[in-house]
Amino acid sequence: RNKQPFVLAAPMSGADHAHDYQKMLRLIRKAEAAYAEKREYDVKRYVEQLRILPGFARHPNVRRLIKKMQAAS
C-alpha cells in the first residue's frame, strides 16, 4: 500500500502558459508550412513536438492539424 502523502502538482503560471501557447501556435505554423512544401520529415517532427507540449496535445487546433496530416498520408 502506498503511504506517501497526496500531493497536487504545482499549478502552471500564466506566463508559462502564455509561452507554451505561443510555442504551440509557432509549431502549427511551421508544420503547415512544411506540409505545403512537402517536407514530410519536418511535419512529423513538428507534430511530435506538439504532442509532447504539456497541456496542448488535445488542443482543437493541434487535433485538427494532426487529423489533416493523417488524412493526407
N, C-alpha and C positions, 0 to 999 in steps of 0.2 A: 504494500500500500504506500502511496506517495504521501510523505509527511511534510513536504515543502509548503510554505505559506502561499496562498493565492496572490499572485502579483499581476497587476494590469500593465500592459505596455504603455510606455510614456507617449503622450499624445504628440502628434507632429505639429510643429509651429506653423503659423500662417505663412511665414517667409519660406520655409522649406516646401510647403505645399505649392506655393506660387512658383518656386524654382522648378519643381518637378512637373508642374503643369506646363510651363514654358518649354521644358525639355521635351515633353510629350508632343506638343504642337510642332516643335522643330523636327523631331524624328518623323512625324507624319508627313511633313512637307518633303523631307529628304527621301522617304520611302516612295512617295508618289512621283517625285522627280526621277528617281532611279527606275521605277516601273515604266514611266513614259519613255525612258532611254533604253529600256530592255536590259538593264543591269541586274539580272536575277540574284546574283550573289549579294549585292548590296541591299536589295529589297529584303532578302531573308535575314540579313544581319540587322537591319533597322527594325524589322518586325520582332525579332528575338529580343532586342533591347526594349521595345515597347512592352513585351510580355513580362519582362522581369522588373519593370519600373514599378516600385511599390505604390499600390493603390490605384493604378491606372490600367491594369491588364484587362479589366472588364468595362472600361470607359466606352460609351457608344461610338465615338469616333474611331477608337482603336479597333473595336469589333467590326465596324463597317469596313475599315481598311483591310483587315485580315480576311474577311469574307470576300472582298473584291479580289484580293490576291489569290485566294484559293480557287475562286471561280475561273480565273484566267489560266490556272495551271493545268 
